[in-house]
Amino acid sequence: MAISTFPAPTTGADNWVQISSVTPTAGAATVSFTSISGYKKLLLRVNAPQLGSTGTITLTFNSDGGANYDYASIGTNSSPIAVSYINVGATGIAMGTGSTTGPKLNLTIDEVLTSNKKTLSGFLQQMTTSGTANVLTDIKGSYFASAAITTVTLTASTTFSANGTVALYGVAA
Amino acid sequence: MFKMIIDTQTGEVTNVELTPEEIAERETTTEG
């Protein structure tokens, strides 16, 4: 049998670079990465930013609170019971409800610079919610906008505490 | 209550107080 060979990496492969990484300031209502420019793909990594009091965290782009977000997620909770969520025409991407425990999200955003709808794909561990702890899901979705993404915002319905990290990575155009 | 703004071009992090209009909007669009 011939020895297997692996293809060499192709020129122009994605080279992810860290754009920014922060721990939310205690008392902040929102955390926004602004002036994003020159990246064809983005990766948002949210690692358990906690809230000072029970609330929700929602992700939006370009400060757009319109009904322009469709997404679905499917996975399991700690019971374990299969769970699924479908949101059409949402005003942002919710990361769970009613908790102080921060979510974990790895979300890749494509078509950042094009006039096409932005495609979203990733993994979400929702904020712990009473009765549905440790909800782990794959998440897929779209953000319907023709403009390039220049701002990524997490909005807390209460305020953040100084825990966890929120980081943004990109692939240069 | 304020907004934490990270300028990805300069790396500068600023905290900007919410305007009364933004506070009113939060009260109508978010749960808490």
N, CA and C atoms of all chains as a GROMACS GRO file, in nm:
protein
  615
    1MET      N    1   0.085  -0.119   0.000
    1MET     CA    2   0.000   0.000   0.000
    1MET      C    3   0.088   0.124   0.000
    2ALA      N    4   0.051   0.217  -0.083
    2ALA     CA    5   0.129   0.340  -0.091
    2ALA      C    6   0.116   0.421   0.038
    3ILE      N    7   0.220   0.493   0.066
    3ILE     CA    8   0.218   0.580   0.182
    3ILE      C    9   0.125   0.698   0.156
    4SER      N   10   0.036   0.722   0.249
    4SER     CA   11  -0.056   0.834   0.232
    4SER      C   12   0.018   0.966   0.243
    5THR      N   13  -0.022   1.058   0.165
    5THR     CA   14   0.034   1.193   0.175
    5THR      C   15  -0.077   1.293   0.200
    6PHE      N   16  -0.044   1.396   0.273
    6PHE     CA   17  -0.142   1.500   0.302
    6PHE      C   18  -0.113   1.620   0.213
    7PRO      N   19  -0.215   1.684   0.166
    7PRO     CA   20  -0.191   1.802   0.081
    7PRO      C   21  -0.122   1.912   0.161
    8ALA      N   22  -0.031   1.980   0.093
    8ALA     CA   23   0.037   2.092   0.156
    8ALA      C   24  -0.062   2.207   0.176
    9PRO      N   25  -0.044   2.285   0.279
    9PRO     CA   26  -0.132   2.402   0.297
    9PRO      C   27  -0.129   2.490   0.174
   10THR      N   28  -0.245   2.537   0.136
   10THR     CA   29  -0.253   2.620   0.016
   10THR      C   30  -0.218   2.764   0.048
   11THR      N   31  -0.162   2.830  -0.048
   11THR     CA   32  -0.133   2.972  -0.033
   11THR      C   33  -0.263   3.048  -0.015
   12GLY      N   34  -0.261   3.140   0.074
   12GLY     CA   35  -0.382   3.218   0.096
   12GLY      C   36  -0.475   3.158   0.198
   13ALA      N   37  -0.428   3.055   0.271
   13ALA     CA   38  -0.510   2.997   0.375
   13ALA      C   39  -0.540   3.101   0.483
   14ASP      N   40  -0.648   3.077   0.556
   14ASP     CA   41  -0.685   3.171   0.661
   14ASP      C   42  -0.576   3.181   0.767
   15ASN      N   43  -0.537   3.301   0.795
   15ASN     CA   44  -0.444   3.326   0.904
   15ASN      C   45  -0.515   3.415   1.006
   16TRP      N   46  -0.561   3.352   1.110
   16TRP     CA   47  -0.637   3.427   1.210
   16TRP      C   48  -0.542   3.507   1.298
   17VAL      N   49  -0.579   3.630   1.322
   17VAL     CA   50  -0.503   3.715   1.413
   17VAL      C   51  -0.597   3.770   1.519
   18GLN      N   52  -0.543   3.790   1.637
   18GLN     CA   53  -0.626   3.849   1.742
   18GLN      C   54  -0.636   3.999   1.720
   19ILE      N   55  -0.757   4.047   1.713
   19ILE     CA   56  -0.781   4.191   1.697
   19ILE      C   57  -0.784   4.259   1.832
   20SER      N   58  -0.854   4.197   1.927
   20SER     CA   59  -0.863   4.256   2.060
   20SER      C   60  -0.917   4.152   2.157
   21SER      N   61  -0.880   4.167   2.284
   21SER     CA   62  -0.933   4.080   2.390
   21SER      C   63  -0.945   4.163   2.516
   22VAL      N   64  -1.063   4.159   2.576
   22VAL     CA   65  -1.086   4.242   2.696
   22VAL      C   66  -1.162   4.163   2.801
   23THR      N   67  -1.147   4.206   2.924
   23THR     CA   68  -1.237   4.166   3.032
   23THR      C   69  -1.333   4.283   3.054
   24PRO      N   70  -1.464   4.258   3.048
   24PRO     CA   71  -1.557   4.369   3.064
   24PRO      C   72  -1.532   4.444   3.194
   25THR      N   73  -1.545   4.576   3.186
   25THR     CA   74  -1.533   4.659   3.305
   25THR      C   75  -1.659   4.643   3.390
   26ALA      N   76  -1.640   4.630   3.520
   26ALA     CA   77  -1.756   4.617   3.609
   26ALA      C   78  -1.847   4.738   3.592
   27GLY      N   79  -1.973   4.712   3.574
   27GLY     CA   80  -2.071   4.819   3.559
   27GLY      C   81  -2.103   4.854   3.415
   28ALA      N   82  -2.029   4.796   3.319
   28ALA     CA   83  -2.056   4.826   3.178
   28ALA      C   84  -2.188   4.761   3.136
   29ALA      N   85  -2.268   4.838   3.061
   29ALA     CA   86  -2.393   4.783   3.008
   29ALA      C   87  -2.371   4.716   2.873
   30THR      N   88  -2.270   4.765   2.799
   30THR     CA   89  -2.238   4.707   2.670
   30THR      C   90  -2.087   4.697   2.656
   31VAL      N   91  -2.044   4.602   2.572
   31VAL     CA   92  -1.903   4.592   2.533
   31VAL      C   93  -1.902   4.592   2.380
   32SER      N   94  -1.836   4.691   2.321
   32SER     CA   95  -1.838   4.706   2.175
   32SER      C   96  -1.697   4.711   2.118
   33PHE      N   97  -1.674   4.628   2.017
   33PHE     CA   98  -1.554   4.640   1.935
   33PHE      C   99  -1.592   4.730   1.817
   34THR      N  100  -1.525   4.841   1.802
   34THR     CA  101  -1.560   4.938   1.698
   34THR      C  102  -1.447   4.956   1.598
   35SER      N  103  -1.477   5.027   1.491
   35SER     CA  104  -1.378   5.060   1.385
   35SER      C  105  -1.315   4.934   1.326
   36ILE      N  106  -1.393   4.826   1.316
   36ILE     CA  107  -1.342   4.703   1.255
   36ILE      C  108  -1.330   4.726   1.105
   37SER      N  109  -1.215   4.696   1.052
   37SER     CA  110  -1.191   4.725   0.910
   37SER      C  111  -1.085   4.631   0.854
   38GLY      N  112  -1.109   4.583   0.732
   38GLY     CA  113  -1.006   4.508   0.662
   38GLY      C  114  -1.002   4.359   0.689
   39TYR      N  115  -1.109   4.305   0.749
   39TYR     CA  116  -1.114   4.161   0.779
   39TYR      C  117  -1.230   4.098   0.704
   40LYS      N  118  -1.201   3.990   0.630
   40LYS     CA  119  -1.307   3.924   0.555
   40LYS      C  120  -1.385   3.824   0.639
   41LYS      N  121  -1.321   3.778   0.747
   41LYS     CA  122  -1.389   3.687   0.841
   41LYS      C  123  -1.359   3.736   0.982
   42LEU      N  124  -1.454   3.712   1.070
   42LEU     CA  125  -1.434   3.744   1.211
   42LEU      C  126  -1.467   3.621   1.295
   43LEU      N  127  -1.402   3.610   1.408
   43LEU     CA  128  -1.432   3.507   1.506
   43LEU      C  129  -1.448   3.574   1.641
   44LEU      N  130  -1.566   3.560   1.697
   44LEU     CA  131  -1.593   3.617   1.829
   44LEU      C  132  -1.585   3.505   1.932
   45ARG      N  133  -1.499   3.523   2.030
   45ARG     CA  134  -1.486   3.424   2.136
   45ARG      C  135  -1.527   3.489   2.268
   46VAL      N  136  -1.637   3.440   2.321
   46VAL     CA  137  -1.691   3.491   2.447
   46VAL      C  138  -1.668   3.385   2.552
   47ASN      N  139  -1.592   3.420   2.654
   47ASN     CA  140  -1.557   3.322   2.756
   47ASN      C  141  -1.606   3.367   2.893
   48ALA      N  142  -1.732   3.337   2.918
   48ALA     CA  143  -1.793   3.351   3.050
   48ALA      C  144  -1.783   3.490   3.112
   49PRO      N  145  -1.825   3.594   3.038
   49PRO     CA  146  -1.836   3.725   3.104
   49PRO      C  147  -1.961   3.726   3.192
   50GLN      N  148  -1.943   3.741   3.320
   50GLN     CA  149  -2.058   3.730   3.410
   50GLN      C  150  -2.127   3.864   3.428
   51LEU      N  151  -2.251   3.856   3.476
   51LEU     CA  152  -2.327   3.977   3.503
   51LEU      C  153  -2.332   4.002   3.654
   52GLY      N  154  -2.345   4.129   3.690
   52GLY     CA  155  -2.352   4.165   3.831
   52GLY      C  156  -2.482   4.123   3.895
   53SER      N  157  -2.588   4.118   3.815
   53SER     CA  158  -2.717   4.070   3.863
   53SER      C  159  -2.787   3.999   3.748
   54THR      N  160  -2.886   3.920   3.780
   54THR     CA  161  -2.952   3.835   3.681
   54THR      C  162  -2.998   3.914   3.560
   55GLY      N  163  -2.965   3.862   3.443
   55GLY     CA  164  -3.006   3.928   3.321
   55GLY      C  165  -2.970   3.845   3.200
   56THR      N  166  -2.971   3.909   3.085
   56THR     CA  167  -2.941   3.842   2.960
   56THR      C  168  -2.828   3.913   2.888
   57ILE      N  169  -2.765   3.844   2.793
   57ILE     CA  170  -2.663   3.904   2.707
   57ILE      C  171  -2.704   3.879   2.562
   58THR      N  172  -2.699   3.984   2.482
   58THR     CA  173  -2.740   3.975   2.342
   58THR      C  174  -2.629   4.029   2.252
   59LEU      N  175  -2.607   3.959   2.140
   59LEU     CA  176  -2.506   3.999   2.043
   59LEU      C  177  -2.572   4.070   1.925
   60THR      N  178  -2.516   4.185   1.887
   60THR     CA  179  -2.563   4.255   1.766
   60THR      C  180  -2.442   4.304   1.686
   61PHE      N  181  -2.469   4.340   1.561
   61PHE     CA  182  -2.366   4.394   1.473
   61PHE      C  183  -2.407   4.534   1.428
   62ASN      N  184  -2.307   4.620   1.410
   62ASN     CA  185  -2.328   4.754   1.357
   62ASN      C  186  -2.437   4.831   1.433
   63SER      N  187  -2.450   4.804   1.563
   63SER     CA  188  -2.550   4.872   1.646
   63SER      C  189  -2.690   4.858   1.587
   64ASP      N  190  -2.714   4.748   1.519
   64ASP     CA  191  -2.841   4.722   1.451
   64ASP      C  192  -2.932   4.641   1.541
   65GLY      N  193  -3.035   4.706   1.592
   65GLY     CA  194  -3.132   4.639   1.677
   65GLY      C  195  -3.259   4.603   1.603
   66GLY      N  196  -3.253   4.604   1.470
   66GLY     CA  197  -3.368   4.566   1.389
   66GLY      C  198  -3.386   4.416   1.384
   67ALA      N  199  -3.498   4.373   1.326
   67ALA     CA  200  -3.531   4.230   1.320
   67ALA      C  201  -3.457   4.165   1.204
   68ASN      N  202  -3.325   4.164   1.212
   68ASN     CA  203  -3.242   4.121   1.100
   68ASN      C  204  -3.157   3.998   1.131
   69TYR      N  205  -3.193   3.927   1.234
   69TYR     CA  206  -3.112   3.813   1.274
   69TYR      C  207  -3.198   3.686   1.275
   70ASP      N  208  -3.157   3.589   1.195
   70ASP     CA  209  -3.220   3.457   1.198
   70ASP      C  210  -3.116   3.357   1.249
   71TYR      N  211  -3.155   3.272   1.342
   71TYR     CA  212  -3.059   3.171   1.386
   71TYR      C  213  -3.130   3.053   1.448
   72ALA      N  214  -3.062   2.942   1.442
   72ALA     CA  215  -3.113   2.818   1.501
   72ALA      C  216  -3.000   2.750   1.576
   73SER      N  217  -3.036   2.684   1.683
   73SER     CA  218  -2.935   2.611   1.758
   73SER      C  219  -2.995   2.481   1.807
   74ILE      N  220  -2.913   2.380   1.811
   74ILE     CA  221  -2.959   2.248   1.854
   74ILE      C  222  -2.849   2.185   1.938
   75GLY      N  223  -2.890   2.115   2.043
   75GLY     CA  224  -2.790   2.056   2.130
   75GLY      C  225  -2.855   1.982   2.244
   76THR      N  226  -2.797   1.993   2.362
   76THR     CA  227  -2.847   1.919   2.476
   76THR      C  228  -2.830   2.002   2.602
   77ASN      N  229  -2.909   1.967   2.703
   77ASN     CA  230  -2.886   2.027   2.834
   77ASN      C  231  -2.832   1.919   2.927
   78SER      N  232  -2.818   1.949   3.055
   78SER     CA  233  -2.749   1.858   3.145
   78SER      C  234  -2.834   1.740   3.189
   79SER      N  235  -2.960   1.734   3.145
   79SER     CA  236  -3.047   1.625   3.193
   79SER      C  237  -3.004   1.484   3.156
   80PRO      N  238  -2.954   1.447   3.037
   80PRO     CA  239  -2.946   1.530   2.916
   80PRO      C  240  -3.071   1.513   2.831
   81ILE      N  241  -3.123   1.623   2.784
   81ILE     CA  242  -3.239   1.623   2.695
   81ILE      C  243  -3.205   1.709   2.576
   82ALA      N  244  -3.241   1.661   2.457
   82ALA     CA  245  -3.214   1.739   2.336
   82ALA      C  246  -3.294   1.869   2.341
   83VAL      N  247  -3.230   1.976   2.300
   83VAL     CA  248  -3.297   2.105   2.298
   83VAL      C  249  -3.273   2.170   2.161
   84SER      N  250  -3.367   2.250   2.118
   84SER     CA  251  -3.348   2.322   1.993
   84SER      C  252  -3.420   2.456   2.002
   85TYR      N  253  -3.363   2.553   1.936
   85TYR     CA  254  -3.418   2.688   1.938
   85TYR      C  255  -3.416   2.742   1.796
   86ILE      N  256  -3.522   2.804   1.754
   86ILE     CA  257  -3.526   2.869   1.624
   86ILE      C  258  -3.576   3.012   1.645
   87ASN      N  259  -3.499   3.106   1.596
   87ASN     CA  260  -3.536   3.246   1.608
   87ASN      C  261  -3.530   3.312   1.471
   88VAL      N  262  -3.642   3.357   1.423
   88VAL     CA  263  -3.650   3.424   1.292
   88VAL      C  264  -3.691   3.569   1.315
   89GLY      N  265  -3.617   3.659   1.253
   89GLY     CA  266  -3.648   3.801   1.270
   89GLY      C  267  -3.619   3.850   1.410
   90ALA      N  268  -3.518   3.794   1.472
   90ALA     CA  269  -3.479   3.840   1.605
   90ALA      C  270  -3.404   3.973   1.594
   91THR      N  271  -3.400   4.045   1.705
   91THR     CA  272  -3.332   4.175   1.706
   91THR      C  273  -3.190   4.164   1.758
   92GLY      N  274  -3.142   4.041   1.771
   92GLY     CA  275  -3.006   4.014   1.815
   92GLY      C  276  -2.996   3.866   1.848
   93ILE      N  277  -2.878   3.822   1.880
   93ILE     CA  278  -2.858   3.681   1.912
   93ILE      C  279  -2.848   3.666   2.063
   94ALA      N  280  -2.949   3.603   2.121
   94ALA     CA  281  -2.954   3.587   2.265
   94ALA      C  282  -2.866   3.470   2.308
   95MET      N  283  -2.804   3.485   2.423
   95MET     CA  284  -2.712   3.382   2.472
   95MET      C  285  -2.766   3.315   2.597
   96GLY      N  286  -2.898   3.300   2.602
   96GLY     CA  287  -2.959   3.240   2.720
   96GLY      C  288  -3.038   3.346   2.794
   97THR      N  289  -3.107   3.303   2.897
   97THR     CA  290  -3.193   3.397   2.968
   97THR      C  291  -3.177   3.384   3.118
   98GLY      N  292  -3.188   3.495   3.183
   98GLY     CA  293  -3.207   3.499   3.327
   98GLY      C  294  -3.100   3.437   3.412
   99SER      N  295  -2.978   3.489   3.407
   99SER     CA  296  -2.871   3.433   3.487
   99SER      C  297  -2.761   3.536   3.505
  100THR      N  298  -2.674   3.510   3.600
  100THR     CA  299  -2.552   3.590   3.610
  100THR      C  300  -2.433   3.516   3.551
  101THR      N  301  -2.449   3.385   3.527
  101THR     CA  302  -2.340   3.304   3.475
  101THR      C  303  -2.316   3.333   3.328
  102GLY      N  304  -2.194   3.364   3.293
  102GLY     CA  305  -2.163   3.405   3.157
  102GLY      C  306  -2.169   3.291   3.057
  103PRO      N  307  -2.208   3.322   2.935
  103PRO     CA  308  -2.210   3.222   2.828
  103PRO      C  309  -2.072   3.201   2.769
  104LYS      N  310  -2.059   3.093   2.693
  104LYS     CA  311  -1.938   3.071   2.615
  104LYS      C  312  -1.980   3.057   2.469
  105LEU      N  313  -1.915   3.133   2.384
  105LEU     CA  314  -1.953   3.136   2.243
  105LEU      C  315  -1.828   3.142   2.157
  106ASN      N  316  -1.822   3.056   2.059
  106ASN     CA  317  -1.723   3.066   1.951
  106ASN      C  318  -1.804   3.083   1.823
  107LEU      N  319  -1.803   3.202   1.766
  107LEU     CA  320  -1.889   3.228   1.650
  107LEU      C  321  -1.806   3.284   1.536
  108THR      N  322  -1.808   3.212   1.423
  108THR     CA  323  -1.740   3.259   1.303
  108THR      C  324  -1.839   3.339   1.219
  109ILE      N  325  -1.794   3.452   1.169
  109ILE     CA  326  -1.878   3.540   1.089
  109ILE      C  327  -1.813   3.554   0.952
  110ASP      N  328  -1.883   3.511   0.847
  110ASP     CA  329  -1.832   3.521   0.711
  110ASP      C  330  -1.904   3.631   0.634
  111GLU      N  331  -1.851   3.665   0.518
  111GLU     CA  332  -1.908   3.770   0.432
  111GLU      C  333  -1.903   3.906   0.500
  112VAL      N  334  -1.804   3.926   0.584
  112VAL     CA  335  -1.796   4.049   0.664
  112VAL      C  336  -1.791   4.174   0.577
  113LEU      N  337  -1.718   4.165   0.465
  113LEU     CA  338  -1.695   4.284   0.382
  113LEU      C  339  -1.786   4.291   0.260
  114THR      N  340  -1.858   4.184   0.231
  114THR     CA  341  -1.939   4.182   0.110
  114THR      C  342  -2.078   4.239   0.137
  115SER      N  343  -2.154   4.254   0.028
  115SER     CA  344  -2.291   4.303   0.044
  115SER      C  345  -2.389   4.189   0.067
  116ASN      N  346  -2.336   4.066   0.076
  116ASN     CA  347  -2.422   3.952   0.104
  116ASN      C  348  -2.462   3.948   0.251
  117LYS      N  349  -2.566   3.868   0.279
  117LYS     CA  350  -2.600   3.847   0.419
  117LYS      C  351  -2.481   3.781   0.488
  118LYS      N  352  -2.463   3.813   0.614
  118LYS     CA  353  -2.350   3.759   0.689
  118LYS      C  354  -2.389   3.622   0.746
  119THR      N  355  -2.303   3.524   0.728
  119THR     CA  356  -2.334   3.391   0.776
  119THR      C  357  -2.262   3.365   0.908
  120LEU      N  358  -2.332   3.300   0.997
  120LEU     CA  359  -2.284   3.280   1.134
  120LEU      C  360  -2.281   3.131   1.164
  121SER      N  361  -2.174   3.085   1.225
  121SER     CA  362  -2.162   2.944   1.258
  121SER      C  363  -2.075   2.927   1.380
  122GLY      N  364  -2.121   2.845   1.475
  122GLY     CA  365  -2.037   2.827   1.592
  122GLY      C  366  -2.096   2.739   1.699
  123PHE      N  367  -2.045   2.758   1.819
  123PHE     CA  368  -2.082   2.679   1.935
  123PHE      C  369  -2.124   2.775   2.046
  124LEU      N  370  -2.231   2.738   2.114
  124LEU     CA  371  -2.279   2.824   2.222
  124LEU      C  372  -2.309   2.741   2.346
  125GLN      N  373  -2.249   2.781   2.457
  125GLN     CA  374  -2.292   2.731   2.588
  125GLN      C  375  -2.370   2.843   2.651
  126GLN      N  376  -2.500   2.823   2.661
  126GLN     CA  377  -2.586   2.932   2.706
  126GLN      C  378  -2.560   2.969   2.851
  127MET      N  379  -2.603   3.090   2.883
  127MET     CA  380  -2.605   3.129   3.022
  127MET      C  381  -2.692   3.029   3.097
  128THR      N  382  -2.649   2.990   3.215
  128THR     CA  383  -2.724   2.891   3.291
  128THR      C  384  -2.861   2.945   3.327
  129THR      N  385  -2.962   2.868   3.294
  129THR     CA  386  -3.099   2.907   3.321
  129THR      C  387  -3.162   2.801   3.411
  130SER      N  388  -3.239   2.844   3.504
  130SER     CA  389  -3.301   2.751   3.597
  130SER      C  390  -3.372   2.639   3.523
  131GLY      N  391  -3.338   2.517   3.554
  131GLY     CA  392  -3.403   2.401   3.495
  131GLY      C  393  -3.342   2.355   3.365
  132THR      N  394  -3.258   2.437   3.305
  132THR     CA  395  -3.196   2.398   3.178
  132THR      C  396  -3.047   2.428   3.182
  133ALA      N  397  -2.984   2.379   3.286
  133ALA     CA  398  -2.842   2.410   3.305
  133ALA      C  399  -2.757   2.348   3.196
  134ASN      N  400  -2.645   2.412   3.170
  134ASN     CA  401  -2.545   2.362   3.076
  134ASN      C  402  -2.605   2.328   2.940
  135VAL      N  403  -2.675   2.421   2.883
  135VAL     CA  404  -2.727   2.404   2.748
  135VAL      C  405  -2.613   2.427   2.649
  136LEU      N  406  -2.578   2.319   2.578
  136LEU     CA  407  -2.467   2.323   2.482
  136LEU      C  408  -2.525   2.303   2.344
  137THR      N  409  -2.500   2.397   2.254
  137THR     CA  410  -2.560   2.386   2.122
  137THR      C  411  -2.463   2.428   2.013
  138ASP      N  412  -2.485   2.369   1.894
  138ASP     CA  413  -2.431   2.426   1.772
  138ASP      C  414  -2.526   2.537   1.732
  139ILE      N  415  -2.471   2.643   1.677
  139ILE     CA  416  -2.556   2.754   1.636
  139ILE      C  417  -2.520   2.794   1.493
  140LYS      N  418  -2.625   2.813   1.413
  140LYS     CA  419  -2.608   2.858   1.275
  140LYS      C  420  -2.706   2.971   1.251
  141GLY      N  421  -2.666   3.068   1.169
  141GLY     CA  422  -2.758   3.176   1.146
  141GLY      C  423  -2.713   3.273   1.040
  142SER      N  424  -2.790   3.380   1.026
  142SER     CA  425  -2.760   3.485   0.929
  142SER      C  426  -2.791   3.620   0.990
  143TYR      N  427  -2.712   3.717   0.948
  143TYR     CA  428  -2.741   3.856   0.980
  143TYR      C  429  -2.769   3.924   0.848
  144PHE      N  430  -2.891   3.973   0.832
  144PHE     CA  431  -2.933   4.029   0.705
  144PHE      C  432  -2.895   4.176   0.697
  145ALA      N  433  -2.782   4.202   0.633
  145ALA     CA  434  -2.736   4.338   0.614
  145ALA      C  435  -2.640   4.340   0.496
  146SER      N  436  -2.643   4.447   0.419
  146SER     CA  437  -2.554   4.458   0.304
  146SER      C  438  -2.426   4.533   0.339
  147ALA      N  439  -2.428   4.608   0.446
  147ALA     CA  440  -2.309   4.684   0.483
  147ALA      C  441  -2.206   4.594   0.550
  148ALA      N  442  -2.080   4.631   0.536
  148ALA     CA  443  -1.974   4.558   0.605
  148ALA      C  444  -1.993   4.569   0.756
  149ILE      N  445  -1.947   4.467   0.826
  149ILE     CA  446  -1.955   4.472   0.972
  149ILE      C  447  -1.838   4.554   1.025
  150THR      N  448  -1.870   4.659   1.099
  150THR     CA  449  -1.767   4.745   1.157
  150THR      C  450  -1.772   4.749   1.309
  151THR      N  451  -1.883   4.699   1.364
  151THR     CA  452  -1.899   4.702   1.509
  151THR      C  453  -1.962   4.571   1.557
  152VAL      N  454  -1.908   4.516   1.663
  152VAL     CA  455  -1.963   4.397   1.727
  152VAL      C  456  -1.991   4.433   1.872
  153THR      N  457  -2.115   4.410   1.916
  153THR     CA  458  -2.154   4.456   2.049
  153THR      C  459  -2.222   4.346   2.129
  154LEU      N  460  -2.182   4.334   2.253
  154LEU     CA  461  -2.255   4.252   2.349
  154LEU      C  462  -2.330   4.347   2.442
  155THR      N  463  -2.459   4.324   2.455
  155THR     CA  464  -2.541   4.410   2.541
  155THR      C  465  -2.596   4.328   2.657
  156ALA      N  466  -2.570   4.375   2.778
  156ALA     CA  467  -2.625   4.311   2.897
  156ALA      C  468  -2.753   4.384   2.936
  157SER      N  469  -2.854   4.307   2.974
  157SER     CA  470  -2.978   4.373   3.018
  157SER      C  471  -2.959   4.435   3.156
  158THR      N  472  -2.859   4.382   3.231
  158THR     CA  473  -2.820   4.446   3.357
  158THR      C  474  -2.683   4.509   3.332
  159THR      N  475  -2.581   4.470   3.405
  159THR     CA  476  -2.445   4.517   3.376
  159THR      C  477  -2.346   4.404   3.398
  160PHE      N  478  -2.233   4.415   3.330
  160PHE     CA  479  -2.128   4.316   3.342
  160PHE      C  480  -2.054   4.333   3.475
  161SER      N  481  -1.997   4.223   3.522
  161SER     CA  482  -1.900   4.231   3.630
  161SER      C  483  -1.762   4.206   3.567
  162ALA      N  484  -1.659   4.226   3.642
  162ALA     CA  485  -1.523   4.217   3.585
  162ALA      C  486  -1.476   4.072   3.584
  163ASN      N  487  -1.542   3.991   3.500
  163ASN     CA  488  -1.507   3.850   3.489
  163ASN      C  489  -1.508   3.807   3.343
  164GLY      N  490  -1.432   3.703   3.313
  164GLY     CA  491  -1.433   3.644   3.181
  164GLY      C  492  -1.363   3.732   3.079
  165THR      N  493  -1.368   3.687   2.955
  165THR     CA  494  -1.306   3.763   2.846
  165THR      C  495  -1.398   3.764   2.724
  166VAL      N  496  -1.381   3.867   2.644
  166VAL     CA  497  -1.446   3.876   2.515
  166VAL      C  498  -1.338   3.912   2.415
  167ALA      N  499  -1.318   3.825   2.316
  167ALA     CA  500  -1.208   3.845   2.224
  167ALA      C  501  -1.257   3.838   2.080
  168LEU      N  502  -1.193   3.917   1.994
  168LEU     CA  503  -1.228   3.921   1.853
  168LEU      C  504  -1.105   3.890   1.770
  169TYR      N  505  -1.122   3.798   1.677
  169TYR     CA  506  -1.013   3.759   1.586
  169TYR      C  507  -1.060   3.787   1.443
  170GLY      N  508  -0.965   3.795   1.351
  170GLY     CA  509  -1.002   3.821   1.213
  170GLY      C  510  -0.906   3.760   1.115
  171VAL      N  511  -0.954   3.746   0.990
  171VAL     CA  512  -0.870   3.707   0.877
  171VAL      C  513  -0.863   3.827   0.785
  172ALA      N  514  -0.744   3.876   0.761
  172ALA     CA  515  -0.729   3.995   0.677
  172ALA      C  516  -0.779   3.969   0.536
  173ALA      N  517  -0.838   4.071   0.478
  173ALA     CA  518  -0.891   4.059   0.341
  173ALA      C  519  -0.776   4.051   0.241
  174MET      N  520  -2.416   5.400   3.469
  174MET     CA  521  -2.415   5.293   3.369
  174MET      C  522  -2.347   5.346   3.242
  175PHE      N  523  -2.262   5.261   3.182
  175PHE     CA  524  -2.183   5.313   3.070
  175PHE      C  525  -2.161   5.206   2.963
  176LYS      N  526  -2.110   5.253   2.850
  176LYS     CA  527  -2.073   5.166   2.739
  176LYS      C  528  -1.922   5.150   2.739
  177MET      N  529  -1.876   5.025   2.727
  177MET     CA  530  -1.733   4.999   2.713
  177MET      C  531  -1.704   4.988   2.564
  178ILE      N  532  -1.622   5.077   2.513
  178ILE     CA  533  -1.594   5.084   2.370
  178ILE      C  534  -1.447   5.055   2.343
  179ILE      N  535  -1.422   4.954   2.262
  179ILE     CA  536  -1.285   4.917   2.226
  179ILE      C  537  -1.262   4.957   2.080
  180ASP      N  538  -1.174   5.052   2.056
  180ASP     CA  539  -1.139   5.091   1.919
  180ASP      C  540  -1.036   4.992   1.868
  181THR      N  541  -1.076   4.910   1.770
  181THR     CA  542  -0.986   4.802   1.724
  181THR      C  543  -0.871   4.855   1.640
  182GLN      N  544  -0.878   4.982   1.598
  182GLN     CA  545  -0.767   5.039   1.522
  182GLN      C  546  -0.656   5.088   1.614
  183THR      N  547  -0.695   5.147   1.725
  183THR     CA  548  -0.596   5.206   1.816
  183THR      C  549  -0.573   5.123   1.941
  184GLY      N  550  -0.667   5.033   1.971
  184GLY     CA  551  -0.658   4.957   2.095
  184GLY      C  552  -0.708   5.033   2.216
  185GLU      N  553  -0.752   5.155   2.194
  185GLU     CA  554  -0.798   5.238   2.306
  185GLU      C  555  -0.932   5.187   2.360
  186VAL      N  556  -0.942   5.181   2.491
  186VAL     CA  557  -1.066   5.139   2.557
  186VAL      C  558  -1.121   5.259   2.634
  187THR      N  559  -1.246   5.294   2.606
  187THR     CA  560  -1.307   5.406   2.676
  187THR      C  561  -1.441   5.363   2.733
  188ASN      N  562  -1.478   5.425   2.842
  188ASN     CA  563  -1.608   5.402   2.903
  188ASN      C  564  -1.691   5.530   2.888
  189VAL      N  565  -1.803   5.520   2.819
  189VAL     CA  566  -1.886   5.636   2.788
  189VAL      C  567  -2.020   5.621   2.857
  190GLU      N  568  -2.060   5.722   2.930
  190GLU     CA  569  -2.188   5.717   2.999
  190GLU      C  570  -2.303   5.705   2.898
  191LEU      N  571  -2.403   5.624   2.932
  191LEU     CA  572  -2.522   5.614   2.847
  191LEU      C  573  -2.598   5.746   2.852
  192THR      N  574  -2.653   5.784   2.739
  192THR     CA  575  -2.738   5.903   2.736
  192THR      C  576  -2.875   5.866   2.793
  193PRO      N  577  -2.952   5.966   2.835
  193PRO     CA  578  -3.089   5.936   2.884
  193PRO      C  579  -3.171   5.861   2.781
  194GLU      N  580  -3.150   5.893   2.652
  194GLU     CA  581  -3.225   5.824   2.546
  194GLU      C  582  -3.186   5.676   2.540
  195GLU      N  583  -3.057   5.648   2.555
  195GLU     CA  584  -3.011   5.509   2.551
  195GLU      C  585  -3.061   5.432   2.673
  196ILE      N  586  -3.066   5.498   2.786
  196ILE     CA  587  -3.118   5.431   2.906
  196ILE      C  588  -3.266   5.400   2.888
  197ALA      N  589  -3.339   5.494   2.831
  197ALA     CA  590  -3.482   5.472   2.808
  197ALA      C  591  -3.504   5.359   2.709
  198GLU      N  592  -3.418   5.352   2.605
  198GLU     CA  593  -3.430   5.246   2.506
  198GLU      C  594  -3.403   5.110   2.568
  199ARG      N  595  -3.304   5.102   2.657
  199ARG     CA  596  -3.274   4.976   2.724
  199ARG      C  597  -3.394   4.928   2.805
  200GLU      N  598  -3.462   5.022   2.868
  200GLU     CA  599  -3.575   4.984   2.953
  200GLU      C  600  -3.692   4.931   2.873
  201THR      N  601  -3.697   4.965   2.745
  201THR     CA  602  -3.808   4.917   2.662
  201THR      C  603  -3.772   4.795   2.579
  202THR      N  604  -3.642   4.765   2.565
  202THR     CA  605  -3.603   4.656   2.476
  202THR      C  606  -3.533   4.541   2.544
  203THR      N  607  -3.499   4.553   2.672
  203THR     CA  608  -3.428   4.445   2.739
  203THR      C  609  -3.501   4.405   2.866
  204GLU      N  610  -3.476   4.282   2.904
  204GLU     CA  611  -3.529   4.233   3.029
  204GLU      C  612  -3.425   4.256   3.137
  205GLY      N  613  -3.464   4.259   3.258
  205GLY     CA  614  -3.364   4.281   3.360
  205GLY      C  615  -3.401   4.231   3.494
   0.00000   0.00000   0.00000
